[in-house]
Amino acid sequence: MSQSPKTAEAILTRAWMQRGPLACLLWPLSLLFALLIRLRRAAFALGLKQSTRLPVPVIVVGNVFIGGTGKTPFAIWLIEALRAAGYTPGLISRGYGGRQSSAADGSEVREVDAGSKAREVGDEPLLIALRTACPVVVGRRRVAAAQHLLAAHPQVDVIVSDDGLQHYALGRDIEIVLSDARGAGNGWLLPAGPLREPATRRRDFSVVNLPAGAAPPSGAFAMILHGETAQQLADPSQQMRLAAIAGKGRIAAVAGIGNPARFFTTLRQAGLSFAEVALPDHHDYSDNPFAALTQQVILITEKDAVKCKAIEAIKNDPRIWVVPVTARIDGVLAEHIVEKLRERPTA
């Protein structure tokens, strides 16, 4: 009997956390992947591939560990920190989970606003646009997306590139690498390990998404995600503290994000007990997984909510409550980022 994609993904994810038989079997392919990474970077360094510099500074936010490390809440924090420092930020993204470009060269871009659909622009860019009211443009080619953003919003004076570490065609002024409690896994590159690039790749700042009270590695900044309240999906004006949900009946927690365990940990830290339902990252919810649940309360992430709001069979389910999270990071990081931006030569 063949394994389902979800089962196969779980097996591979476990293998990536240790150097066991499956990881060792895949290790030769990791050597080939490492060679391809070096050749691609060398092509840009030698000018064989062109890297475009924009007239405004670019901050790239990404991770080398495949899957979710908290880039979306960090991007929201970064946009707010830049605004507080007097900047007018805009954001570009691949728009993972949205419809692919119809242009043959992948140059089509889409602007994201409150009326956009997650299936068209991606769940994460839509969430960022809704939370920040920041100009957001998605596209497979980051340079085309950034140029469109600047043309449409000439007031933007700094661009945040979400999940853009490996997109060297776009020049960057600051690189911020996110990780979480999983660290570098077994330390090997894909497919034997979880890394897109070596864990030692250069960066300007390291941010680690950690549970409350945990200390980051030396030289890194800790990011703590706080979620203290929930709002009803059908009627967001209805809100209650997470601690109060415990008395509302049996609870299920559903997450279709890169690292569902992180969401579940947040809920446990609020004192909740619940049944866990972990779905694949960017799950589209067309199968309505809530229909089979018998719990009186269902808790979901904001990222999942932007998709659920567009589905008739789900959006009016009174059992579903959304748990927004906010990133808290040492303010010194914002100061360092602004200081580095001010060092950029003006055109």
Solvent accessible surface area in square Angstrom, and as a share of the most:
residue,aa,sasa,rsa
1,M,239,1.07
2,S,105,0.68
3,Q,113,0.50
4,S,55,0.35
5,P,116,0.73
6,K,103,0.44
7,T,64,0.37
8,A,45,0.35
9,E,91,0.41
10,A,43,0.33
11,I,55,0.28
12,L,54,0.27
13,T,59,0.34
14,R,150,0.55
15,A,14,0.11
16,W,27,0.10
17,M,80,0.36
18,Q,112,0.50
19,R,137,0.50
20,G,16,0.15
21,P,124,0.78
22,L,65,0.32
23,A,0,0.00
24,C,66,0.39
25,L,135,0.67
26,L,35,0.17
27,W,107,0.37
28,P,77,0.48
29,L,94,0.47
30,S,5,0.03
31,L,94,0.47
32,L,97,0.48
33,F,61,0.25
34,A,11,0.09
35,L,89,0.44
36,L,98,0.49
37,I,25,0.13
38,R,159,0.58
39,L,104,0.52
40,R,94,0.34
41,R,81,0.30
42,A,41,0.32
43,A,15,0.12
44,F,34,0.14
45,A,88,0.69
46,L,134,0.66
47,G,57,0.54
48,L,139,0.69
49,K,100,0.43
50,Q,150,0.67
51,S,50,0.33
52,T,35,0.21
53,R,132,0.48
54,L,12,0.06
55,P,96,0.60
56,V,21,0.12
57,P,17,0.11
58,V,1,0.01
59,I,0,0.00
60,V,1,0.00
61,V,0,0.00
62,G,0,0.00
63,N,0,0.00
64,V,11,0.06
65,F,9,0.04
66,I,60,0.31
67,G,26,0.25
68,G,14,0.13
69,T,0,0.00
70,G,5,0.04
71,K,21,0.09
72,T,12,0.07
73,P,21,0.13
74,F,0,0.00
75,A,0,0.00
76,I,8,0.04
77,W,35,0.12
78,L,1,0.01
79,I,0,0.00
80,E,85,0.38
81,A,18,0.14
82,L,1,0.01
83,R,97,0.35
84,A,94,0.73
85,A,36,0.28
86,G,67,0.65
87,Y,41,0.15
88,T,49,0.29
89,P,1,0.01
90,G,0,0.00
91,L,0,0.00
92,I,0,0.00
93,S,5,0.03
94,R,67,0.24
95,G,4,0.04
96,Y,131,0.50
97,G,45,0.43
98,G,8,0.08
99,R,136,0.50
100,Q,102,0.45
101,S,24,0.15
102,S,104,0.67
103,A,34,0.27
104,A,118,0.91
105,D,72,0.37
106,G,1,0.01
107,S,41,0.26
108,E,57,0.26
109,V,34,0.19
110,R,82,0.30
111,E,70,0.31
112,V,7,0.04
113,D,83,0.43
114,A,85,0.66
115,G,61,0.59
116,S,19,0.12
117,K,84,0.35
118,A,7,0.06
119,R,130,0.47
120,E,43,0.19
121,V,5,0.03
122,G,0,0.00
123,D,3,0.02
124,E,32,0.14
125,P,0,0.00
126,L,8,0.04
127,L,14,0.07
128,I,0,0.00
129,A,9,0.07
130,L,79,0.39
131,R,78,0.28
132,T,8,0.05
133,A,89,0.69
134,C,5,0.03
135,P,23,0.15
136,V,0,0.00
137,V,0,0.00
138,V,8,0.05
139,G,7,0.07
140,R,108,0.40
141,R,127,0.46
142,R,8,0.03
143,V,28,0.16
144,A,25,0.20
145,A,0,0.00
146,A,0,0.00
147,Q,93,0.41
148,H,71,0.31
149,L,0,0.00
150,L,28,0.14
151,A,85,0.66
152,A,50,0.39
153,H,38,0.17
154,P,111,0.70
155,Q,105,0.47
156,V,4,0.02
157,D,54,0.28
158,V,0,0.00
159,I,0,0.00
160,V,0,0.00
161,S,1,0.01
162,D,2,0.01
163,D,37,0.19
164,G,2,0.02
165,L,0,0.00
166,Q,33,0.15
167,H,62,0.28
168,Y,24,0.09
169,A,44,0.34
170,L,2,0.01
171,G,7,0.07
172,R,41,0.15
173,D,34,0.18
174,I,1,0.00
175,E,7,0.03
176,I,0,0.00
177,V,5,0.03
178,L,0,0.00
179,S,28,0.18
180,D,7,0.04
181,A,77,0.59
182,R,54,0.20
183,G,37,0.36
184,A,34,0.26
185,G,26,0.25
186,N,12,0.06
187,G,35,0.34
188,W,42,0.15
189,L,21,0.11
190,L,33,0.16
191,P,42,0.26
192,A,0,0.00
193,G,0,0.00
194,P,0,0.00
195,L,2,0.01
196,R,51,0.19
197,E,3,0.01
198,P,60,0.38
199,A,43,0.33
200,T,127,0.74
201,R,13,0.05
202,R,130,0.47
203,R,65,0.24
204,D,36,0.19
205,F,26,0.11
206,S,24,0.15
207,V,0,0.00
208,V,11,0.06
209,N,5,0.03
210,L,21,0.11
211,P,58,0.37
212,A,60,0.46
213,G,85,0.82
214,A,43,0.34
215,A,87,0.68
216,P,48,0.30
217,P,83,0.52
218,S,123,0.79
219,G,75,0.73
220,A,18,0.14
221,F,34,0.14
222,A,24,0.19
223,M,0,0.00
224,I,31,0.16
225,L,24,0.12
226,H,51,0.23
227,G,10,0.09
228,E,82,0.37
229,T,50,0.29
230,A,1,0.01
231,Q,43,0.19
232,Q,28,0.12
233,L,8,0.04
234,A,43,0.34
235,D,54,0.28
236,P,62,0.39
237,S,88,0.57
238,Q,93,0.41
239,Q,114,0.50
240,M,37,0.16
241,R,142,0.52
242,L,2,0.01
243,A,74,0.57
244,A,53,0.41
245,I,0,0.00
246,A,59,0.46
247,G,72,0.69
248,K,109,0.46
249,G,37,0.35
250,R,125,0.45
251,I,11,0.06
252,A,0,0.00
253,A,0,0.00
254,V,0,0.00
255,A,0,0.00
256,G,0,0.00
257,I,20,0.10
258,G,23,0.22
259,N,22,0.11
260,P,24,0.15
261,A,59,0.46
262,R,45,0.16
263,F,10,0.04
264,F,6,0.03
265,T,49,0.29
266,T,16,0.09
267,L,0,0.00
268,R,122,0.45
269,Q,99,0.44
270,A,34,0.26
271,G,61,0.59
272,L,7,0.04
273,S,97,0.63
274,F,37,0.16
275,A,44,0.34
276,E,86,0.38
277,V,34,0.19
278,A,44,0.34
279,L,22,0.11
280,P,47,0.29
281,D,50,0.26
282,H,34,0.15
283,H,32,0.14
284,D,85,0.44
285,Y,0,0.00
286,S,90,0.58
287,D,93,0.48
288,N,35,0.18
289,P,26,0.16
290,F,1,0.01
291,A,78,0.60
292,A,90,0.70
293,L,32,0.16
294,T,99,0.58
295,Q,25,0.11
296,Q,89,0.39
297,V,6,0.03
298,I,0,0.00
299,L,0,0.00
300,I,0,0.00
301,T,13,0.07
302,E,24,0.11
303,K,19,0.08
304,D,0,0.00
305,A,4,0.03
306,V,11,0.06
307,K,21,0.09
308,C,0,0.00
309,K,88,0.37
310,A,48,0.37
311,I,41,0.21
312,E,126,0.56
313,A,74,0.58
314,I,1,0.01
315,K,62,0.26
316,N,99,0.51
317,D,27,0.14
318,P,87,0.55
319,R,57,0.21
320,I,0,0.00
321,W,29,0.10
322,V,4,0.02
323,V,2,0.01
324,P,34,0.22
325,V,32,0.18
326,T,68,0.39
327,A,8,0.06
328,R,126,0.46
329,I,21,0.11
330,D,78,0.41
331,G,44,0.42
332,V,60,0.34
333,L,0,0.00
334,A,22,0.17
335,E,115,0.51
336,H,73,0.33
337,I,1,0.01
338,V,15,0.09
339,E,101,0.45
340,K,66,0.28
341,L,9,0.05
342,R,166,0.61
343,E,118,0.53
344,R,45,0.16
345,P,113,0.71
346,T,130,0.76
347,A,137,1.06
